[in-house]
Amino acid sequence: MPNVNLSDARMRDAVVKAESTRRRRTIFYQGPKKLPAYTRKVLKGAVHQDYESMLEKYKTPEALGAALAEGDPEIDFERDGMFLWDLSRVYINPKEELVYRIRQDEVVYNPDGTIRERREQRRLEANIDTEVPLTWTGKMIPKAEAIRKFVFATKLQIVHINGLTYDFLYEMAKELHEAKSLMILGAGPKGRDPLIFRSRSIPYRGFLEGRIKDDKYILLLHLSNMELKALEDDDA
């Protein structure tokens, strides 16, 4: 559970916890013998069995087609279908050679799906638990408007770690509950920066939601990295 340095409407700040909201599975899959079923990675084929490698071996598509009709050169009976364990991702170039230095790009799309910009990925550092707390911006968005304007990728629950932070978070949840709105939560001195939970991870825009019932509260941090925009009339 990551620490979050959070400030409230009165600009008081405290370090609290953010935890996943995923529920434990209540449905389990079994095989024919009533044993637990698991997901496994299976080797589909090696590099020397792909189309380009086999075409290089047989020279022409016609010769390759004849070889496929006569036998099974595309199948490695010793390795195909093997279960794979302890895998690591590697990158290769068009010549299927290992690449040790790569450049990762960010792609920005227009509402119609075309590419607007391609740029080198920025090396962003985590900013949710720094000396500068996440700012209570006070900018509210009604819930009905927010769900039609943003795509929420995931959410985290903000939880207290002692009695003082319970009061701190309960008051925040109460204010948001009465406003029936989500509040934009930002990083940086002015609360304008996106939220970054780990070094070089995806930056998110944060929306804080609060609910209360008697002396209980729930404070949810909704995260979005995509905004819904309508096409222009000429492109609709």
MOLINTA-V639751 format. One record per pair of residues at least 12 apart in sequence whose C-alpha atoms are under 6 Angstrom apart, sorted by the first residue. I is the first residue (numbers start at 1). J is the second residue. Records with the same first field share a line. If there is no record, write none. Layout:
BEGIN
I=J + J
END
This chain:
BEGIN
1=18 + 19
2=17 + 18
3=16 + 17 + 129
4=16 + 17 + 128 + 129
5=129 + 133
6=133 + 134
7=133 + 134 + 135 + 136
8=136
9=136
16=160
17=158 + 159
18=156 + 157 + 158
19=156 + 157
20=156
21=156
41=83 + 84
42=81 + 82 + 83 + 84
43=80 + 81 + 82
44=80
45=80
49=74
104=121
105=119 + 120 + 121
106=118 + 119 + 120 + 121
123=200
124=199 + 200
125=199
126=196 + 197 + 198 + 199
127=196
134=186 + 187
135=186 + 191
139=183 + 184
140=181 + 182 + 183
141=181 + 182
142=181
143=181
149=227 + 228
150=227 + 228
151=224 + 226
152=223 + 224
153=223 + 224
154=223
155=221 + 222 + 223
156=220 + 221
157=219 + 220
158=219
170=217
173=210 + 211 + 219
176=210
177=210 + 211
182=207 + 208 + 209
183=207 + 208
184=206 + 207
185=206 + 207
204=223 + 224 + 225
205=223 + 224
206=222 + 223
207=221 + 222
208=220 + 221
END
